[in-house]
C-alpha cells in the first residue's frame, strides 16, 4: 500500500469558511459580575485571541492526520503472517494475498498436476495459516522385471518406496535408500525378496532370494549346472515368487546317418523312335544326405532324437530319357495273318518285359540284342513297346520264317 507523503508539493489543505464577525464575542466584554473571564478578579494580563489564518493552517493538517490513521489501520488489517513449507523447507512470510493460489503466484511457485498443495489453491488465506507444497518427481521404476513410470512426492528413495507400497524388506534396491529423489526424476531398479523352490537330484531346495535370474538364484542355493544341464524355465529368466523350478541333468551323444536323395527324370520327345519306345540316354543316380542327430537322456529318461544338422554329401544325377513319337506301320506284308499272340504267349507268357534266365533274350518274342538291332531296333527289346516288338517280329518272319522260334514257331499257324 503506498504511503502518503505529507510534504508533497502542490497538496493544498482544504479551505474552511470563516465565521461571521457578528458571531464573535467582544474581546474585552465583561462577563456577568463585571469580570473578565479568566482574570480571577485580579486584573491579570489577557491572552491574545487566535488569529483566523492560524486556524486555517491547523485544521487541514488535523484532517490529514486523521486520514492517515484510518489508512494505516486498513493496511495493518490486510497484512497476514503465514507459514509456507516447500518440499519440507519452511519459511515465514508476510503477504497481502487473499488465497493460496495468489500466495504461490506472488512467491513465483508454479505447481503442476503431479504436485500437492495443502490446503488447495482456491482456499482462503488468513493470518497464521500454514501452506504446504510437495513437488511431484517421476520415477522410472523397474519392479521385479516390470518397467513403468510413476510419480511421487517423496524426497528420498526410502520414502518413495513406502509411498508406492513396495515391500522393501530384504529387497534389492539399485540406489541407496537414503538418496534424495531430484525433481528431474530417477531410474530405480527394485527386486523384492521371493520364495523359490528348486527340484534337483531328487531333492527339494527352497530359498528366499532377490536374484535377478534363475541362474543367480541357483548359485545362491548351491546348485551347479554342468555341461548340458539346464532348467525347466530359461536360466536367464526372472524367478517369480512361489515358483518351482526343475533342474534337468542332461547326458547325450551324437549319431550320424545317411539318407538317399531321389533323382529326377527328364523326358525328351524323339520322332526317330517309334511310339512307346523309351531310350535312357543317361542313367540317373540318387544323391546322399548326411544327417546328425542328438541322442540325450534327461534325468535318466531317453528323449526323442533331435536333428542337429542336414548336409548333402552327394548331389543326385538326373536321368535323361528319349521318348519315341514315330507311328508304326499298320502291317507287314506276308506276316499279318499269323497268330502272333499265340507265339508271344509261348515264348514269354505274353509279357513285353520278360527276360530269360541267361539275360540274353528279352521281350514278347525273346529277341537277342544283335537280332533286334539288325531289325532297326534300339536299346533292349524288352524295353520297347509291345507294338514295336510285334512289328520287328513280323519283319524277322518275312526274312527267316518261323526258324528263329524253333519250339514255339508252329503256334503261328493255328
Residue pairs with C-beta under 8 A, 6 or more apart in sequence:
1 71
1 74
1 75
1 78
4 64
4 67
4 68
4 71
6 64
13 56
13 57
13 59
13 60
13 61
13 63
13 64
14 59
14 60
14 63
15 56
16 55
16 56
16 59
18 52
19 52
27 49
28 36
28 46
30 36
31 37
35 41
36 43
36 46
38 44
38 46
38 47
39 46
78 96
79 94
79 95
79 96
80 94
80 95
80 96
80 97
80 125
80 126
80 127
80 128
80 129
81 92
81 93
81 94
81 127
81 128
82 92
82 93
82 94
82 95
82 103
82 125
82 127
82 128
82 129
82 130
82 131
83 90
83 91
83 92
83 93
83 129
83 130
83 131
84 90
84 91
84 92
84 93
84 103
84 107
84 130
84 131
84 133
85 91
85 130
85 131
85 132
85 133
86 109
86 133
86 135
87 133
87 134
87 135
87 155
88 155
93 103
93 107
95 103
95 106
95 125
97 103
97 105
97 106
97 125
98 124
98 125
99 121
99 122
99 123
99 124
99 125
100 117
100 119
100 120
100 121
100 122
100 123
100 125
100 131
101 121
101 122
102 125
103 125
103 131
104 110
104 111
104 117
104 121
104 131
104 133
109 133
111 117
111 121
111 133
111 135
112 136
113 136
114 136
114 138
114 151
114 153
115 133
115 134
115 135
115 136
115 153
116 132
116 133
116 134
116 136
116 153
117 131
117 132
117 133
118 131
118 132
119 129
119 131
125 131
134 153
135 153
135 183
136 151
136 152
136 153
137 151
137 152
137 153
137 154
137 160
137 181
137 182
137 183
137 184
137 185
137 186
138 149
138 150
138 151
138 185
138 186
139 149
139 150
139 151
139 152
139 160
139 164
139 181
139 185
139 186
139 187
139 188
140 147
140 149
140 185
140 186
140 187
140 188
141 147
141 148
141 149
141 150
141 164
141 188
141 190
142 187
142 188
142 189
142 190
143 166
143 190
143 192
144 190
144 191
144 192
144 194
144 238
144 240
145 238
150 164
152 160
152 163
152 164
152 181
153 163
154 160
154 162
154 163
154 181
155 180
155 181
156 177
156 178
156 179
156 180
156 181
157 173
157 175
157 176
157 177
157 178
157 179
157 181
157 186
157 188
158 168
158 177
158 178
160 181
160 188
161 168
161 173
161 177
161 190
162 168
166 190
166 192
167 192
167 193
168 177
168 190
168 192
169 193
170 192
170 193
170 208
170 210
171 190
171 191
171 192
171 193
171 210
172 189
172 190
172 191
172 210
172 212
173 188
173 189
173 190
174 187
174 188
174 189
174 190
175 186
175 188
179 186
191 210
191 211
191 212
192 210
192 241
193 208
193 209
193 210
194 208
194 209
194 210
194 239
194 240
194 241
194 242
194 243
195 206
195 207
195 208
195 241
195 242
196 206
196 207
196 208
196 209
196 217
196 239
196 240
196 241
196 242
196 243
196 244
196 245
197 204
197 205
197 206
197 243
197 244
197 245
198 204
198 205
198 206
198 207
198 217
198 218
198 221
198 223
198 244
198 245
198 246
198 247
199 205
199 244
199 245
199 246
199 247
200 223
200 246
200 247
201 247
201 249
205 221
205 222
205 223
207 217
207 220
207 221
209 216
209 217
209 220
209 239
211 217
211 220
211 239
212 238
213 235
213 236
213 237
213 238
213 239
214 231
214 233
214 234
214 235
214 236
214 237
214 238
214 239
214 245
215 225
215 235
215 236
217 239
218 224
218 225
218 231
218 235
218 247
223 247
225 231
225 235
225 247
226 249
227 250
227 251
228 250
228 251
228 252
228 296
229 247
229 248
229 249
229 250
230 248
230 250
231 245
231 246
231 247
231 248
232 245
232 246
232 247
232 248
233 243
233 245
239 245
248 298
248 299
249 298
249 299
249 300
250 296
250 297
250 298
251 296
251 297
252 294
252 295
252 296
252 297
253 294
253 295
253 296
254 292
254 293
254 294
254 295
254 308
255 292
255 293
255 295
255 305
256 290
256 291
256 292
256 293
257 290
257 291
257 293
258 288
258 289
258 290
258 291
258 313
259 288
259 289
259 291
260 286
260 287
260 288
260 289
261 286
261 287
261 288
261 289
261 312
261 314
261 315
261 316
262 286
262 316
263 284
263 285
263 286
263 287
263 316
263 317
263 318
263 319
264 284
264 316
264 318
264 319
265 284
265 318
265 319
265 320
265 321
266 318
266 319
266 320
266 321
267 278
267 321
267 322
267 323
268 320
268 321
268 322
268 323
269 322
269 323
269 325
270 279
270 322
270 323
270 324
270 325
271 324
271 325
271 326
272 324
272 326
273 279
273 322
273 323
273 324
273 325
273 326
273 378
274 324
274 326
274 327
274 328
274 384
274 385
274 387
274 388
274 391
275 324
275 325
275 326
275 327
275 328
275 385
275 387
276 324
276 384
276 385
276 386
276 387
276 388
277 323
277 324
277 378
277 379
277 383
277 384
277 385
277 388
278 321
278 322
278 323
278 324
278 383
279 321
279 322
279 324
279 378
279 379
279 383
280 319
280 320
280 321
280 379
281 320
281 321
281 322
282 317
282 318
282 319
282 320
283 317
283 319
284 316
284 317
284 318
284 319
285 316
285 317
286 316
287 312
287 313
287 314
287 315
287 316
287 317
288 312
288 313
288 314
289 310
289 311
289 312
289 313
290 310
290 311
290 312
290 313
291 307
291 309
291 310
291 311
292 307
292 308
292 309
292 310
292 311
293 305
293 306
293 307
293 308
294 305
294 306
294 307
294 308
295 302
295 303
295 305
296 302
296 303
296 306
297 303
328 387
328 388
328 391
329 391
331 394
332 391
332 394
332 395
332 397
332 398
333 398
334 397
334 398
335 394
335 395
335 397
335 398
336 394
338 397
338 412
338 413
339 411
339 412
339 413
339 414
340 390
340 393
340 394
340 412
341 350
342 411
342 412
342 414
343 365
343 393
343 405
343 408
343 409
343 411
343 412
344 350
344 364
344 365
344 390
345 411
346 405
346 407
346 408
346 411
347 364
347 365
347 366
347 405
347 408
348 354
348 363
348 364
348 365
348 366
350 364
351 364
352 363
352 364
352 382
352 384
352 385
352 386
352 389
353 362
353 363
353 382
353 383
354 362
354 363
354 364
354 366
354 382
355 361
355 362
355 382
356 362
356 366
360 368
360 369
361 367
361 368
362 380
362 381
362 382
363 372
363 380
363 381
363 382
363 384
363 389
364 386
364 389
364 390
364 393
365 381
365 389
365 390
365 392
365 393
365 396
365 405
366 405
367 375
367 377
367 381
367 389
367 392
367 393
369 380
369 381
371 396
371 404
372 380
372 381
372 392
375 392
375 395
375 396
376 392
376 395
377 384
377 388
377 392
381 389
381 392
384 392
396 404
397 404
397 412
401 409
402 409
402 410
402 412
403 409
405 412
